[in-house]
Amino acid sequence: MKKYIIVLTTITAAIMELLDTTIVNVALTQISGALGATIEDIAWVITSYAIANVIIIPMTGFLGEYFGRKTYYLTSMIIFGIASYFCGASDSLWELVLWRFIQGIGGGALLSTSQAILFDAFDAKDRGIASGLFGMGIVLGPTMGPVLGGYIVEHYSWEQIFYVNIPICILASILTILFIDRKVGEGEKKDQITIDYLGIMLLVLGIGALQYVLEKGESEDWFESRQIITISILAFIGIVGFVWREFTTDHPVVNLRIFNYKTFAISSVFTLVAGFGLFTSVFVYPVMVQRINGFTALETGLSLAYPTLIAVFLFPIIGKRMGAGANPVPFMTVGMLFFIIFGFYSGTATTDMGRWDFFPMQLCRVIGIALLQLPLISQAVAGLKPSEYPAGIALTNMIRQLGGAFGIALANNYVTNRTAQHRSDLMANMTPDNPLFNERLANMVRNMTNLTGDAFNATSMAYKQLELTVVKQAYFLAYLDTFRLVSIFFIVIFPFLFLLRAKKVSPVEAAKAAKAAAESH
């Protein structure tokens, strides 16, 4: 009975953490209106959470060892719950962004440490199944977020998408206290652990500054802005300084030396793009179908949920195969092909499509992610020494979140650029020598006259209506371009698959790797 309570507690905590990466996606319009922020600025509500995850995930192994895994896990859960309350109580955009960042700091441990605790609840031979269960959470969280968020926004208010975490945190905290045991000796070696304060500060500076440049560069006209130049310099100093520090110190907070392994370095590229594909597609799709296709928040969430519920059954199967030592490269190959199909297939969408019309596209996306996530982790650690598994898994999780954070920022800027280009192209057709335009304008003028009885201003109103139509169509075309961009990223890295050397891993070695990977968190 205790084993199943631990399974319930850890997977619920992990899903809750990942769910909060996307639960706000379907509420961006409502939050933007309530807090008086633009859609471009409101993206910080998502990216601040992702940045916090990126910073904290590679340090969870160290923090768990320093404070004790159970203590760190419980504390992080409490931080997550408190931050959730203040997110809902925020009165301004930047107050919400701050508490989302703090929420992400707490949430990073929920994702990582949950996996370690879950693996400890299973025997070595069953840890492939544990991987599959956890993999289900990795995709269920981000995909089910819009469903729950849509329901809450439609029936209650946007604040409730944060408040819903609080009772779950309280229950999970109680279960953690009662049923999760401390590991022998955990938290008792503080005097023997050296904290890499400089490495931590450089990591925060580099990632935070780079994300700011990616988010605000477009609106600030990139390097024409002194502010962007200054922050870009800080990003460069932070990232280069962090890399130098981690390679030269005897006690790095993140062991970057494992990038010397060719297989791990190449696998990290795939992980980055997989994170980009997962988070970008789940960010762009809700905004598009609500703005253009007229979906409600709940309809948007459901259109994401149905394909996920079908494909999610792949995870236990894939987990079992990975636990048995299967070659991950074929899984990765098929997963990438599905994602390439998803991007170009989604690029053919139309403005009159309904919920079920998007089903085949979204199914391709979820199958692609299912076939990529677990095999990527297995491939990443395949060439590492057992003592290096913890660092390998921590970095893999960090890189996936980093790909998501950068992907959302890139998508935001890409949509803005492409919208301007498409608007310009569409406006070029609105000329007096275009007979189709003249016919459309004449029909609109007649309709406006009949509708309002104001023949004098009918032409002006018709032009305004045409402008709104053009802007809407320009945004829609830009969103479709973004889906194609996801496919292009996967096409670009596809040849690197041939550089990966498939290493056959025995079931015993796979089980040891899984356990070591879990303990890294």
C-alpha positions in Angstrom: 0.0 0.0 0.0 2.8 2.4 0.9 4.4 1.8 -2.5 1.3 3.0 -4.3 0.9 6.0 -2.1 4.5 7.0 -3.0 3.7 6.5 -6.7 0.6 8.7 -6.4 2.4 11.4 -4.4 5.5 11.7 -6.7 3.7 11.5 -10.0 1.0 14.0 -8.9 3.8 16.4 -7.7 5.7 16.0 -11.0 2.5 16.5 -13.1 1.5 19.5 -11.1 4.9 21.1 -11.7 4.8 20.5 -15.4 1.2 21.3 -15.6 2.0 24.8 -14.4 4.3 25.3 -17.4 1.3 25.4 -19.6 -1.9 25.9 -17.5 -1.6 29.7 -18.1 -1.4 29.3 -21.9 -5.1 29.3 -22.4 -5.6 32.2 -19.9 -3.0 34.6 -21.4 -5.8 36.7 -23.0 -7.7 37.0 -19.8 -4.6 37.7 -17.7 -3.4 40.3 -20.2 -6.7 42.1 -20.0 -6.9 41.9 -16.2 -3.4 43.2 -15.6 -3.2 45.6 -18.6 -0.3 43.9 -20.3 0.3 43.2 -24.0 0.3 39.6 -25.3 4.1 40.0 -25.9 4.8 41.0 -22.3 2.5 38.4 -20.9 4.7 35.7 -22.3 7.0 36.5 -19.3 4.5 34.7 -17.1 5.5 31.5 -18.9 9.2 32.1 -19.5 10.0 33.3 -15.9 8.7 29.9 -14.7 10.8 28.0 -17.3 13.9 30.1 -16.5 13.6 29.2 -12.8 13.3 25.5 -13.8 16.4 25.8 -16.0 18.4 27.3 -13.1 17.3 25.0 -10.3 17.1 21.6 -12.1 20.8 21.0 -12.5 21.4 21.9 -8.9 18.7 19.6 -7.4 21.2 16.8 -6.9 23.5 19.0 -4.9 20.7 20.6 -2.9 19.2 17.3 -2.1 22.5 16.0 -0.9 23.2 19.1 1.1 19.8 19.5 2.9 18.6 15.9 2.6 16.4 14.7 -0.2 13.1 14.4 1.8 13.7 17.8 3.5 14.5 19.5 0.2 11.5 17.9 -1.5 9.1 18.9 1.3 10.5 22.5 1.4 10.2 22.9 -2.3 6.6 21.7 -2.2 5.8 24.3 0.4 7.5 27.0 -1.6 5.5 26.0 -4.7 2.2 26.2 -2.8 3.0 29.6 -1.2 4.1 31.0 -4.5 0.9 29.7 -6.2 -1.2 31.7 -3.7 0.7 34.9 -4.4 0.5 34.3 -8.2 -3.2 34.3 -7.9 -3.2 37.4 -5.6 -0.9 39.4 -7.9 -2.2 42.9 -9.0 0.4 43.6 -11.7 2.2 41.8 -14.4 5.7 42.0 -12.9 4.4 40.9 -9.5 3.0 37.9 -11.2 6.2 37.3 -13.1 8.2 37.4 -9.8 6.0 34.9 -8.0 6.0 32.6 -11.1 9.8 32.6 -10.9 9.7 31.6 -7.2 7.1 29.0 -8.1 9.5 27.6 -10.7 12.3 27.5 -8.1 10.1 25.3 -5.9 8.8 23.3 -8.9 12.2 22.3 -10.2 12.7 19.9 -7.3 9.2 18.5 -7.6 10.0 17.3 -11.1 13.5 16.0 -10.4 13.3 14.6 -6.9 9.9 13.0 -7.6 11.7 10.7 -10.1 14.3 9.7 -7.6 11.8 8.9 -4.9 9.6 7.0 -7.4 12.5 4.9 -8.6 13.4 4.0 -5.0 9.9 2.6 -4.6 10.5 0.0 -7.4 12.8 -3.0 -7.6 15.6 -2.8 -10.2 13.8 -5.0 -12.7 10.7 -2.8 -12.6 12.4 0.6 -13.1 11.7 0.6 -16.8 8.1 0.7 -15.9 8.8 3.5 -13.4 10.5 5.4 -16.3 7.4 4.9 -18.4 5.1 6.2 -15.6 7.3 9.2 -15.1 7.4 9.8 -18.9 3.6 9.9 -19.0 3.8 12.7 -16.5 6.3 14.6 -18.6 3.9 14.8 -21.4 0.6 14.7 -19.5 1.5 17.7 -17.4 2.2 20.2 -20.2 -0.7 18.9 -22.3 -3.3 18.6 -19.6 -2.5 22.1 -18.4 -4.6 23.8 -21.1 -7.5 21.5 -20.3 -7.6 22.3 -16.6 -6.8 26.0 -17.3 -9.5 26.2 -19.9 -12.1 24.8 -17.6 -11.2 27.0 -14.7 -11.0 30.2 -16.8 -14.4 29.4 -18.5 -16.2 28.7 -15.3 -14.3 30.7 -12.6 -11.5 33.2 -13.0 -7.8 33.2 -14.1 -6.6 33.5 -10.4 -8.0 30.0 -9.7 -5.5 28.3 -12.1 -2.9 29.1 -9.4 -5.1 28.5 -6.3 -5.9 25.0 -7.5 -2.3 24.0 -6.6 -2.7 24.8 -2.9 -4.9 21.8 -1.7 -2.8 19.5 -3.8 0.4 20.8 -2.2 -1.0 20.4 1.3 -2.1 16.8 0.6 1.2 15.9 -1.1 3.1 17.5 1.8 1.2 15.4 4.4 1.8 12.2 2.4 5.5 13.1 2.0 5.9 13.5 5.8 4.0 10.2 6.6 5.1 7.9 3.8 8.4 9.0 2.2 11.5 7.8 4.2 14.7 9.6 4.6 17.7 8.0 2.8 20.4 6.7 5.1 22.9 9.5 5.8 21.1 12.1 3.7 21.7 15.7 4.8 24.5 14.7 7.2 27.5 15.7 5.1 27.1 19.4 5.0 30.6 20.0 6.3 32.1 17.9 3.5 30.2 19.7 0.7 31.7 22.8 -1.0 29.1 25.2 -2.4 30.0 26.7 -5.8 28.5 30.1 -5.1 30.2 31.8 -8.0 29.0 29.1 -10.4 25.4 29.6 -9.2 25.5 33.4 -9.6 27.0 33.1 -13.1 24.3 30.6 -14.1 21.5 32.9 -12.9 23.1 35.9 -14.6 23.8 34.2 -17.9 20.4 32.5 -18.4 18.4 35.3 -17.0 20.1 38.0 -19.2 20.0 35.9 -22.3 16.2 35.2 -21.9 15.6 38.9 -21.4 17.4 39.7 -24.7 15.4 37.0 -26.5 12.1 38.3 -25.1 12.6 42.0 -25.4 15.1 42.2 -28.3 12.4 42.6 -31.0 10.4 45.3 -29.3 13.6 47.2 -28.4 14.9 47.0 -32.0 17.7 44.6 -30.9 21.2 46.1 -30.9 19.9 49.6 -31.7 19.0 49.7 -28.0 21.7 50.5 -25.4 19.8 48.4 -22.8 19.8 45.3 -25.1 23.5 45.8 -25.8 24.3 46.0 -22.0 22.2 43.0 -21.1 23.7 41.0 -24.0 27.1 41.7 -22.6 26.0 40.5 -19.2 24.6 37.4 -20.8 27.9 36.7 -22.5 29.8 37.3 -19.3 27.5 35.1 -17.3 27.4 32.1 -19.8 31.1 32.2 -20.7 32.0 32.7 -17.0 29.8 29.9 -15.9 31.3 27.5 -18.5 34.9 28.5 -17.5 34.0 28.2 -13.8 32.5 24.7 -14.1 35.5 23.4 -16.1 38.1 24.8 -13.7 36.7 24.3 -10.2 37.1 21.1 -8.3 33.5 21.3 -7.0 31.3 22.4 -9.9 27.6 22.9 -9.2 27.0 21.5 -12.7 29.5 19.0 -14.1 29.9 20.3 -17.7 32.9 18.0 -18.3 30.6 15.3 -19.5 30.1 17.3 -22.7 33.5 15.9 -23.6 31.6 12.7 -24.4 30.6 12.9 -28.1 27.3 10.9 -27.6 26.2 13.1 -24.7 27.0 16.3 -26.6 25.1 15.3 -29.7 22.2 13.9 -27.6 22.0 17.3 -25.9 21.3 19.0 -29.2 18.3 16.7 -29.8 17.1 17.3 -26.2 17.3 21.1 -26.8 15.3 20.8 -30.0 12.8 18.4 -28.4 12.2 20.9 -25.6 11.8 23.6 -28.2 9.2 21.5 -30.1 7.2 20.5 -27.0 6.9 23.9 -25.3 6.7 26.0 -28.5 3.9 24.0 -30.0 1.8 24.0 -26.8 2.4 27.8 -26.5 1.5 28.8 -30.1 -1.5 26.5 -30.6 -3.8 27.8 -27.8 -3.1 31.4 -28.8 -3.8 30.7 -32.4 -7.1 28.7 -32.1 -8.5 31.2 -29.6 -7.5 34.3 -31.6 -8.3 33.0 -35.0 -10.6 29.9 -34.9 -12.7 31.2 -32.1 -12.2 28.4 -29.7 -13.1 28.9 -26.0 -10.4 28.2 -23.4 -12.0 24.8 -22.6 -12.4 23.8 -26.2 -8.7 24.6 -26.7 -7.7 22.4 -23.8 -9.8 19.5 -24.9 -8.4 19.6 -28.4 -5.0 19.1 -26.8 -6.2 16.4 -24.4 -7.9 13.9 -26.6 -4.8 13.0 -28.7 -2.6 13.0 -25.6 -4.9 10.4 -23.8 -4.4 8.1 -26.8 -0.7 8.4 -27.3 0.2 8.5 -23.5 -0.2 4.7 -23.4 3.0 4.5 -25.4 5.1 5.6 -22.4 4.9 2.4 -20.2 5.7 0.4 -23.4 8.7 2.5 -24.3 9.8 2.6 -20.7 9.8 -1.2 -20.5 11.8 -1.4 -23.7 14.4 1.1 -22.5 14.6 -0.8 -19.2 15.3 -4.0 -21.2 18.2 -2.3 -22.9 16.7 -1.5 -26.3 18.5 0.7 -28.7 17.1 4.2 -28.4 18.1 5.5 -31.8 15.3 3.9 -33.8 12.7 5.4 -31.4 14.4 8.8 -31.7 14.3 8.5 -35.5 10.6 7.8 -35.7 9.8 10.4 -33.1 11.6 13.1 -35.1 9.8 12.1 -38.3 6.5 12.4 -36.5 7.4 15.9 -35.3 8.5 16.9 -38.8 5.1 15.7 -40.1 3.3 17.6 -37.3 4.9 20.9 -38.1 4.2 20.8 -41.9 0.8 19.3 -41.4 -0.2 22.0 -38.9 1.1 24.5 -41.4 -1.9 23.6 -43.7 -4.5 24.5 -41.1 -7.4 26.9 -42.0 -9.3 29.5 -40.1 -12.6 27.5 -40.2 -11.2 24.3 -38.7 -12.9 22.9 -35.6 -11.6 20.9 -32.6 -11.6 17.5 -34.2 -10.0 18.8 -37.4 -6.8 19.5 -35.4 -6.8 16.0 -33.9 -4.5 14.2 -36.4 -2.0 17.0 -36.2 -1.9 17.0 -32.4 -1.7 13.2 -32.4 1.5 13.4 -34.5 2.9 15.8 -32.0 2.2 13.7 -28.9 3.5 10.5 -30.6 6.7 12.3 -31.6 7.3 13.5 -28.0 6.5 10.0 -26.6 9.1 8.5 -28.9 11.7 11.1 -28.1 11.7 11.8 -24.3 12.7 8.5 -22.7 15.0 7.3 -25.5 16.8 10.7 -25.4 17.6 10.2 -21.7 18.8 6.6 -22.3 21.0 7.7 -25.2 22.4 10.6 -23.3 23.8 8.5 -20.5 24.8 5.5 -22.7 28.4 6.5 -23.0 28.9 7.9 -19.5 30.5 6.2 -16.5 28.1 5.2 -13.8 29.4 7.9 -11.5 28.5 10.5 -14.2 24.9 9.4 -14.6 23.6 12.0 -12.1 25.2 14.9 -13.9 24.1 13.6 -17.2 20.4 13.3 -16.3 20.4 16.6 -14.5 21.8 18.4 -17.5 19.4 16.6 -19.9 16.4 17.8 -17.9 17.9 21.3 -17.8 18.5 21.4 -21.5 15.0 20.3 -22.3 13.6 23.1 -20.1 16.1 25.6 -21.7 14.9 24.6 -25.1 11.3 25.3 -24.1 12.2 28.7 -22.6 14.2 29.8 -25.6 11.6 28.3 -27.9 8.7 30.4 -26.5 10.8 33.6 -26.7 11.9 32.7 -30.3 8.3 32.0 -31.3 7.1 35.3 -29.8 9.5 37.2 -31.9 9.1 35.1 -35.0 5.3 35.6 -34.9 5.8 39.4 -34.6 8.1 39.5 -37.6 6.1 37.2 -39.8 2.9 39.0 -39.0 4.4 42.3 -40.2 5.6 40.6 -43.4 2.3 38.9 -44.1 0.4 42.1 -43.5 2.6 43.9 -45.9 2.1 41.2 -48.5 -1.6 41.2 -48.1 -1.9 45.0 -48.2 -0.1 45.0 -51.5 -3.2 43.4 -53.1 -5.5 46.2 -51.8 -5.0 48.5 -54.7 -7.5 50.3 -57.0 -6.3 48.4 -60.1 -7.1 45.0 -58.5 -10.6 44.1 -59.7 -11.1 41.4 -56.9 -10.3 44.1 -54.3 -12.7 46.6 -55.8 -15.5 43.9 -55.9 -14.8 43.0 -52.3 -14.8 46.6 -51.2 -18.0 47.4 -53.0 -19.8 44.5 -51.4 -18.6 45.6 -48.0 -19.7 49.2 -48.5 -23.2 48.0 -49.5 -23.4 45.7 -46.5 -22.2 48.5 -44.2 -24.8 50.9 -45.7 -27.6 48.4 -45.3 -26.5 47.5 -41.7 -26.0 51.1 -40.4 -27.9 53.3 -42.8 -24.9 55.6 -42.9 -23.9 55.8 -46.6 -21.5 58.7 -46.0 -19.2 56.7 -43.6 -19.8 53.3 -45.2 -16.5 53.3 -47.2 -14.4 54.3 -44.2 -16.0 51.5 -42.1 -15.4 49.0 -44.9 -11.7 49.9 -45.0 -11.5 49.5 -41.2 -13.2 46.1 -41.5 -10.7 45.1 -44.2 -7.8 46.1 -42.0 -9.0 43.9 -39.2 -9.4 41.0 -41.6 -5.9 41.5 -43.0 -4.4 41.7 -39.5 -6.2 38.5 -38.4 -5.1 36.7 -41.5 -1.5 37.9 -41.1 -1.4 36.6 -37.5 -2.8 33.2 -38.7 -0.2 32.9 -41.4 2.5 33.8 -38.9 1.3 31.0 -36.5 1.4 28.5 -39.4 4.9 29.6 -40.2 5.9 28.9 -36.6 4.7 25.3 -36.8 6.8 24.9 -40.0 9.8 26.4 -38.1 9.5 23.6 -35.6 9.7 21.1 -38.4 12.7 22.9 -39.9 14.6 22.6 -36.6 14.1 18.9 -36.5 15.1 18.6 -40.2 18.3 20.5 -39.6 19.4 18.2 -36.7 18.1 14.9 -38.3 21.5 14.1 -40.0 23.2 14.2 -36.6 21.4 10.9 -35.8 24.0 9.2 -38.0 26.7 10.4 -35.6 25.2 8.6 -32.7 26.7 5.2 -31.9 24.1 2.8 -30.7 25.3 1.1 -27.6 23.6 -2.1 -26.5 22.8 -1.9 -22.8 22.0 -5.0 -20.8 18.9 -5.0 -18.6 21.0 -5.0 -15.5 23.0 -2.0 -16.7 19.8 -0.2 -17.8 18.4 -0.7 -14.3 21.5 0.6 -12.7 21.5 3.6 -15.0 17.9 4.3 -14.2 18.5 4.2 -10.5 21.6 6.4 -10.7 19.7 8.8 -13.0 16.9 9.1 -10.5 19.3 9.6 -7.6 20.8 12.5 -9.5 17.7 14.5 -8.9 
